[in-house]
Amino acid sequence: MKILVCNVGSTSLKFKLYEMPEKKVYATAKVERVGSETDAIYSFTNVATGEKIEKDHLAVPKYKDGIALFLSDLLDKKQGILDDIKEISAVGFKTVLAKGHHGVFELNEEVLGAMRDYLFIAPAHNRPYLDAIGEFQAMLPDALLVGSFETAFHKTIPMERRLYAVPYEWYEQYGIQRFGFHGHSHEYTARHLPELTGKTSFKAVSCHLGGSSSLCAIEDGKSVDCSFGFTPQTGLPHAARVGDIDAYVVPFLINEGLSMDEITTAFSKNGGLLGISGVDSDLRFIEEAANGGNARAKLAIDMLVASIVKYIGSFYAEMGGLDYITFAGGIGENSKTIRKMVCEKLGCFGVKLDEEKNNNVHGECEISAADSKVKIYTIATDEEQMVAMKTYEYSLEH
């Protein structure tokens, strides 16, 4: 069965075409700067032949234009991948949040309506997905469209860690709770650790660090806590999103004369590493500025590290120990500085990094010292593969 996985960003599209259940990948593609009339970038790779197509300075004003680029190459006779678009049986999406839906669902009008219900609390995620899903409905009318929601993996978090100390009726009436996100990345780690270590009973903290960052406490393959809360705006400082903040900051700022729109925009677009550093939302530029003596850039890095350490410490106590720490995501896999700073702070738990290994990470590596009581890994999580698996399983059941 051919399953297309689409990962939608606010200005990007990523694609992978799979043969399932073999997990064979036929092609991958990426469209950057969706919305541009002159400066979009497109890349396509035929996995079987290794042939790559790269184009820039393109007009990709809407998602449908980016989707059309990929489908055109899939159907190109020279690529030898598809003869007919109807060969794609299903399209899987790494959807984020929908009211009352925390699993894998066909993206029918009921589920899309539930995503619209949460547009206010997940605008950066739900709006792009709703737009892209609408285009796929029109362009692949015979394909099953499936949403694999990021919150699903965290349904095993016990109630005492899941609920907020608000009136219980708010949980019953409005569903206010800690949902947790980045479920596909954390679940990939949970499933992959036994393959790496040979152990199915373990206590781990999965660190997904990137433009959006979160930590997940995993015990015997199940999520038992997560740094994310009710929305993706919470937890660690993100690239431009605020992370954890006192709820009463909002009424205080309103009393000071700011509008709710000004506050939510600042929380979602002008906060996080960008807000503190004043440099950029990209950690690479922040590290460069910090190395050049920029005090605010250094502060942003220190705050990120402090938050990571704080969560790992609390998860350590909750689980009663720790066997593994894993790093994934753009920052987790590529920033030796963040990994080193975090692990040095955790020395009291017996965490010890091998500096040479940490300085030479390429994809998946063990980077702990030989005498470290906690094993440390970098893991290149394959979220698209998780979505493909869940989409395939759903299609068999329905």
N, C-alpha and C positions, 0 to 999 in steps of 0.2 A: 504494500500500500504506500503510495506516494503522499507524504505529508509536508506541507510548506509551513515553516514557522516564521512569524513576523514579529520582530521586536521594534516597537514604535517609541520614538523619542519626540520631544517638542519640535525639533528641526531635523530629525534623522529617521531613517528606516534601515533595519538590518534584516536580511533574509537567509534562510537555509532550507534547502529542499532535501528531504530524507526519504529513504526507502525503509519502512518499518515492517516488522520489528527488528530488522537487521542492523539498524542505526547507521546505515550507509548514507553518506552525504554526497549528493550529486553536484550541488552548486551552492555557493555563498555569494552574497552581494551586500553592498552598503551604499546608501545615498546620504550624503551630508548636505547641510544647508538647504533643506526643504523650505520652500517659501521664497527662494531667490529667483530672480528673473535672468540673472547673468552669471552667477558665481557658484552654482551647485557643483558638487563633486560626486562621481559615480564610479564604483569599482565592482567587477564581477569576476568570479573565479570558477572555472570548470574543474572540479576536483579530480576527475578521472584523467584528464589530459594535462592538467596543470596550467592551461592557458588562462591568461589574465587580460581583462579589458579594463582600462582606466580612462576616464574622461573627466575633464573639468570645464569650468566656465559654461555650465549648462543652465538652461531655464527649467527649473522644477518648481513652479509656483504652488502646486498642490500635491497632496499625497498621491493622488491618482496618477500623476505624471511620473513620480518615482516608482510606483508599483508597475506602471506600464513599461518602464525601462527594463526591469527585471524579467517580467513575463515575456517580453520581446526576445531577450537573449535565451531564455529557456526554450522558446519555440524555434529559434534559429537552427536551420538544418545543419549548419556547419558545426554547431555545438553537439548535436546528437543526443540531446537529453530528453526532450518531449516532442511527440508528434502532434499532440492535441492537448489543449489546456484542461480538458475533462479528465486527463490522467491524474490530476491533482484531486485526491479524494477528500482531503480535509485541510483546513488552515488553522493552525494553533497560535494563540496569542498569549503573551506573558502579561495578562491583565492584572490590575493592581487592587482595585477596591470596588465592591458593589454591595449595596444595602441588602443584608440577609443572605448573601451568597459567598461562601468561603470554601470553595472546592473547584471542581471542574464542571463546566456547564456549556450546553449549546448556547451560542450567542443569539438567542431569539429576542423578540421585542420586550419580554418580561425582564430578562437579564440586562439588556441595554438600558431599560428604564431604571433598573436598580443602580446602574453605573451613573446615570444622569442624576439620580437622587443624591449622589455623593460628589458631584462636581465641585461643590463649594469647598469641601475639605481635601480634595485631591485634584485640583485644577490642572496642575502640570502633568499629571499622568492620565486621568480619565478623558480629558478633551482630545488629546492626540489619538488615543485608542478608538474613541467613538468615531472620529473622523475617518481613520484608516479602515476600521471595520465596515463602515458604510460604503467605502469605495470597493472593498472586496466583495460585498454583497452584490454590487452591480456588475463587477468584472468577472466573478467566478460564481454565477448563480447556482450551479449544481454542486458546489463543494460544501461540506459540513464545516461551519465556523465554530470553533471551540475556544472558550476562555479558560485558562488555567490561572486561578487567582492566587496572588502572592501570599495571601493570608492563610491558605489552607494548611501549610506545614505547622503553623503555630497553634492549631486547635487543641494540641495536647498540653499546652501550658495550663497548670492547675489554677483554679479560680482565685486562690489567695494572691496569686501574682498577676492575674489577668484583670481583676477589677480595680477601679479607682474608688477612693473613699468618698464617693458622691452618694446622694440618696439612691438607694437600691432600685427605686422605681425608674430612675433614669436608664439603668441597665435594661430593665424589663421593657420600657416604653420606647426608648431611643437607641438601644444597643450600645450605649457608651461603655467601652472597655478597651483594653490594650489588644489590638489585633495582631501587630507584628507584620513585617513585610520582608522583602528579599527572600521569600520562602524558597524559590527555586535554587538560588545560590547556596543557602544554608542546607537545604535538603540534599543537594548534590554532594556537599561535604560530608553530611551524615551517612550517605550511602557509600561514599568513596573511601572513607577512613578504614573500614574493615578490609577493603581490598589492599590498602597500603600497609596496614599493621597486622592483619590476621586476627584481629580481636573484634568481637561483636558487642562486648560489654565494655563501655568506656565513658569517660566524662571529658567533654571538649568544649572549648569556646571557639566558635567560628567568627572570624573578623572579616566582614565584607566592607572594604574601604575603597571609596571612589568619589565620584561626584555626589553620590548619595551613600551614606555609610551606616552600617548597623552591626551589632554583635548579637550572637545567639548562643545560649547555653544549651548544649545537646547532651543528653544522657541516654546511652544505649540506643542511639539513632533517632531519638525523639526530641523535639523542641520542648524545653521546660522553662525558658524565659527568653526575652528578647528586648533589646534597647528601644525598639520602636514602640509607639503607643497606638492611640486611636487613629492617627494620621501619619503620613510619611514626613511630616514637618518636625517630628520629635526625635528624641534620643541624642546621638552624637552631633556635634557641629557638622553640617554638610557643606558642600561647596559654596552654596549661596542661601541655604535654608537654615533657620535659626537653631534647630535642635531643642533640647529641654529648656523651658523657661517658666518662671512663676506665672500662674494664670492671672494674677492680679496686676501684672504689668499692663495688660490690655485696658482695664477700666481706668488705671492711673493715667495712661497716655491719652485716652479719650477725654479725661478730665483736664488734661493739659492742652487740649485743643486739636489733637490729631484725629483724623477720620478713621473709621474702621478699614476703609480701603487702603489708606496710607499705611496702616499698621500691618495688615495682612500682606501687602506688597513687600514691605520691608522684611517681614518674617520669611517670605517665600523666595524673594529674589535678591535682596540686598543684605542678607544676614550671613551667618556661618563664617567660613574662612574668608570670604570676600569682605564681609562687613567688618571683621576684626582687623584684617591685614590692610585693607584699603588698596591692595595691589591687584589681585585677581582672584577668581574662583578656582583656578588650576593650581594644585599644590606644587607643581614643578616650578612655576614662576614665583610662588611664595617662598619656596626653599632657596631659590636663587637670590631673592631679595634679602632673606634672613642672613644668608652667607655674606651678603654685602653690607651687613650692619643695620638693616631695617628692623627697628625694635618691634613695630606692630606686626610685621611678618613673623618674627620669632615668637611673639605672643600667640599668634594664631596657631602655630605649630604646637606650642606648649599646651594650649588649651585642648587641642585635638587629642594629644597624647594623654593628658590628664583625664579626659573623659573616657578614653578607651581603658585606661588602667582602673578607673573607678568601677566601670561595669564588670571588667574581668574579676576584680576583687570581690564584688558582690556575688557574681555567679560562682566563684570558687567556694564561698561560704555556703551558698544555697545547695550546691551539689555535694559539699563535703569533701572537696578535693578536685584535682584536675590532672588529666593524662595528656591532653593535647591542646595546643593552640594553633589555629590555622589562619593564614592570611590570604585573602583573595581580593579581586577587584583591581581597578587601575592603580590605586595607591598601595593596596596590600601586596600586589605582585611586584611593583616597580620601585617603591620608596624604601631603600635600605635604611634611610634615616629614621623613618617612623617605626619600622620594625625594631631597630636597635634601641631607640629611646623607650619604646613600650617594654621590651624584654628586660632592659636594665632596671626599670622601675619595679619589675616583678621578681627581682632576685630573691626576695624574702620567701617566695613560694617555691624556690628551687629551679626557677626558670633561668637557663643559661644559653646564650646564643653563641654559635660558632661564627666569629666575625668574618673569616675568609669565605665561608659558605654564604653568609648573608650578603657579602659584596659581589657574589657571582651567581646570582639567581637567574635561572633560565627556565621559565615555566614551573613545573612541579618539582620541588626539592625539599629535602629535610635540611633544616638550617640550625638545628639545636646542637650544642656541644655534647661530646660523648658522655659527660657526667651530669647533664641536665636531668632533673627529676621529671620535667615536663617536656615532651617531644614537641618540636615546633616545625611546621610545614608551610610552604607556599603551595597553593592549589589553584590551578587554572580552571575555575568552575565553568561547566558547560550548561548554562541555563537553557539554551535552545534545545539541547538534547533532552532535558527534563520535560520541557513543554511538549516535544515530539512524543515522548513516551506516554505522557498523560493523555494527550490527544488520541493516540492510537488505542490506549486502553479504553477510553471513553467511547470511541467509535465501535469497538467490539461489543461493549455492553449495551449500546443503544442502536 
